[in-house]
Amino acid sequence: MLFDPPLEEAILIKRYKRFLADIKTSTGEILTIHCSNTGSMLNCMSEGGRIWFSRSTDPKRKSAGSWILAETPQGRLACVNTHLANKLVEEALQQGVIKELAGFNQLRREVKYGQENSRIDFCLTYPDQTTTYLEVKSVTLGYDNTDIAAFPDAVTSRGSKHLRELAELAKQGTNTVLLYCVNLTNIAAVRVCKEIDGDYANALQLAHQAGVKILAYHCHITPQEIAVTKPIKVILES
């Protein structure tokens, strides 16, 4: 996926009120842009660090654009715009990049399911009429100077709910998949961040035991383009 319009580089002044960030562009402009990431963005929002944003051309929009990429203190690029994760995964599904899920003939988005009124990111139907429920999570946390990323970066009751819903479907014999879209460069594996959210870690373990398939795919990221490229290891607690 090419970034269109091209991203512009800037320096982060501060993030505040969760969804806003003040930045300084290469020409010295001070702008306020939108931040779609609802997580803590731990290790992805160093004040004075480099970021890349997409400038808006909509005169009715309140903010000057959207925050897309950040450079971490370790020199990695992270895609902090969580809205892109599903678009990237859908592109990879359509191109056959995610081999474990290839061969479907119908893709539906945001399908209602479960006992807790959830919506699954993707419901894939195959020629033999089997279905696969696919939940996508965007991973940007890699703060411990290793090549292992971690999820989540903040307590996520919603993430735990999704795992419970997937586990119940799996127990009924439905194909269910949790896919970590690792939007962080130079990563070889992903693990659950138990030290941040122990409840999520427990829910992940129970979901895996119930038959939910856990996958992780790494993204190629530059200021010009981004794409899901290859599977990487998922480290699960024994």
Backbone hydrogen bonds, N-H to C=O, Kabsch-Sander energy under -0.5 kcal/mol:
donor,donor_aa,acceptor,acceptor_aa,energy
3,F,224,Q,-2.4
4,D,2,L,-0.7
7,L,223,P,-0.7
8,E,53,F,-2.8
10,A,51,I,-2.6
11,I,24,K,-2.6
12,L,49,G,-2.6
13,I,22,D,-2.8
14,K,22,D,-1.5
16,Y,20,L,-2.7
19,F,17,K,-3.1
20,L,16,Y,-1.8
21,A,33,I,-1.9
22,D,14,K,-2.8
23,I,31,L,-2.7
24,K,11,I,-2.5
25,T,29,E,-2.4
26,S,9,E,-0.9
28,G,25,T,-1.8
31,L,23,I,-2.2
31,L,29,E,-0.6
33,I,21,A,-2.9
33,I,31,L,-0.5
34,H,65,G,-3.1
35,C,19,F,-2.7
36,S,34,H,-0.5
44,C,41,M,-2.6
48,G,12,L,-3.1
49,G,46,S,-2.6
51,I,10,A,-2.5
52,W,69,L,-2.2
53,F,8,E,-2.5
54,S,66,S,-2.7
55,R,53,F,-0.6
56,S,64,A,-2.7
61,R,58,D,-1.4
64,A,32,T,-2.9
66,S,54,S,-2.3
67,W,34,H,-2.6
68,I,52,W,-2.4
69,L,52,W,-1.8
70,A,78,A,-2.2
71,E,50,R,-2.4
72,T,70,A,-0.5
72,T,76,R,-2.6
75,G,72,T,-2.3
78,A,70,A,-2.7
79,C,183,N,-2.0
80,V,68,I,-1.7
80,V,78,A,-0.9
81,N,68,I,-1.1
82,T,80,V,-1.1
84,L,81,N,-1.7
85,A,82,T,-0.9
86,N,82,T,-0.5
87,K,83,H,-0.7
88,L,84,L,-2.8
89,V,85,A,-2.5
90,E,86,N,-2.6
91,E,87,K,-2.2
92,A,88,L,-2.3
93,L,89,V,-2.7
94,Q,90,E,-2.6
95,Q,91,E,-1.6
96,G,93,L,-1.1
97,V,92,A,-2.4
98,I,92,A,-0.7
99,K,97,V,-1.4
101,L,98,I,-1.8
102,A,99,K,-1.4
104,F,101,L,-0.6
105,N,125,T,-2.7
106,Q,125,T,-1.4
108,R,123,C,-2.2
110,E,121,D,-1.4
111,V,120,I,-1.2
113,Y,118,S,-2.2
118,S,113,Y,-1.6
120,I,111,V,-2.9
122,F,134,L,-2.1
123,C,108,R,-2.7
124,L,122,F,-0.5
124,L,132,T,-2.8
125,T,106,Q,-2.4
126,Y,130,T,-2.5
129,Q,126,Y,-2.5
132,T,124,L,-2.4
133,Y,175,N,-2.7
134,L,122,F,-3.1
134,L,132,T,-0.6
135,E,133,Y,-0.5
135,E,177,V,-2.7
137,K,179,L,-2.4
139,V,181,C,-2.6
141,L,150,A,-0.7
142,G,140,T,-0.6
149,A,147,D,-0.5
149,A,189,A,-2.8
150,A,141,L,-2.7
151,F,191,R,-1.8
160,S,156,T,-1.9
161,K,157,S,-2.2
162,H,158,R,-2.2
163,L,159,G,-1.7
164,R,160,S,-2.1
165,E,161,K,-2.4
166,L,162,H,-2.5
167,A,163,L,-2.5
168,E,164,R,-2.0
169,L,165,E,-1.9
170,A,166,L,-2.6
171,K,167,A,-2.1
172,Q,168,E,-1.0
172,Q,169,L,-0.6
173,G,170,A,-1.6
174,T,169,L,-2.1
175,N,131,T,-0.9
177,V,133,Y,-2.9
178,L,213,K,-2.9
179,L,135,E,-3.2
179,L,177,V,-0.5
180,Y,178,L,-0.5
180,Y,215,L,-2.8
181,C,137,K,-3.1
181,C,179,L,-0.7
182,V,180,Y,-0.9
182,V,217,Y,-2.9
183,N,139,V,-1.8
183,N,181,C,-1.2
184,L,182,V,-1.0
185,T,77,L,-2.0
188,A,147,D,-3.4
189,A,147,D,-1.3
190,V,233,K,-2.2
191,R,149,A,-2.2
192,V,235,I,-0.7
193,C,151,F,-2.9
194,K,192,V,-1.5
196,I,193,C,-1.3
197,D,193,C,-2.2
201,A,197,D,-1.8
202,N,198,G,-2.3
203,A,199,D,-2.4
204,L,200,Y,-2.5
205,Q,201,A,-2.0
206,L,202,N,-2.3
207,A,203,A,-2.3
208,H,204,L,-2.5
209,Q,205,Q,-2.2
210,A,206,L,-1.6
211,G,207,A,-0.7
211,G,208,H,-1.0
212,V,207,A,-2.5
213,K,176,T,-2.6
215,L,178,L,-3.0
215,L,213,K,-0.6
217,Y,180,Y,-2.6
218,H,230,K,-3.4
219,C,182,V,-1.7
220,H,227,A,-3.0
221,I,219,C,-0.5
222,T,225,E,-2.6
226,I,1,M,-2.3
227,A,220,H,-1.9
229,T,218,H,-3.1
230,K,218,H,-1.1
232,I,216,A,-2.5
233,K,188,A,-1.4
235,I,190,V,-2.9
235,I,233,K,-0.5
236,L,234,V,-0.8
